[in-house]
Amino acid sequence: MTGSSRGIGRAVAARFAAAGDRVAVHHRDSAALAEELVAALPGRGHVVVRADLADAAAVRAMVDDAAHRLGGLDVLVNNAGAFGPTDPPHPVFGTDYDRWQAMWRDTFAVNLFGAANAAWAAAQHMRERGGRIVNVSSRGAFRGEPEQPAYGASKAALNAMAQSLAVALAPYGIAVACVAPGFVATDMTNEHLKAERGDAIRAQSPFGRVARPEEIASAVHWLASAEAEWASGTIIDLNGASYLRT
């Protein structure tokens, strides 16, 4: 699973390992965290893989490496994404044109193109055995992100890609779905959750809190299960009723 050395990805890796699965923990530049996680996961046979998701060749090599070292590939979780410090605000007014171009290019390179390339590479290994592809999207795909429009648009595109692949890959026994979290308490969102701004974010949900990574991980794990094949093409909202759509 991509981006699994920290945050939601770390919780997802732990959830799969706890169920007896062998996990490939992907990172870009956090090798120490990835190795620490693998050492702490229950079970044996977990591996660490590395790639810059903006590098198409590296993504394919990373997926192939994971499949080789795990003895096959049953599930891909596209979790890695640009957000927070890696996706600073870039509103239309207040962002110069060069910066505007760079934000859209860099955000889509990871959030959409990286996920699409990982899905293509994983599908090659799943074609004869079936499998699951689960994408971690965002409520921002639906409600809009005026301060970070490239992020919101990339997640909307990720949802559309997943639904296209759900139709294309179903004849091969490959189900594709998404989870769309709202705010989740991770190291990447800690700054947003401090002080008055944090109070306002928590108040967006009638539960008065944000999600725990383990809650997202449980939904991802279910979508990857044999029982969830009929959920292929779906997008599960995980935002504590902070944003409702029809």
Secondary structure by P-SEA (a helix, b strand, c coil): cccccccaaaaaaaaaaaabbbbbbbbcccaaaaaaaaaaccccccbbbbbccccaaaaaaaaaaaaaaaccccccccccccccccccccccccccaaaaaaaaaaaaacccaaaaaaaaaaaaaaccccbbbbbbccccccccccccaaaaaaaaaaaaaaaaaaaacccccbbbbbbbbccccccccccccccaaaaaaaacccccccccaaaaaaaaaaaacccccccccbbbbccccccccc
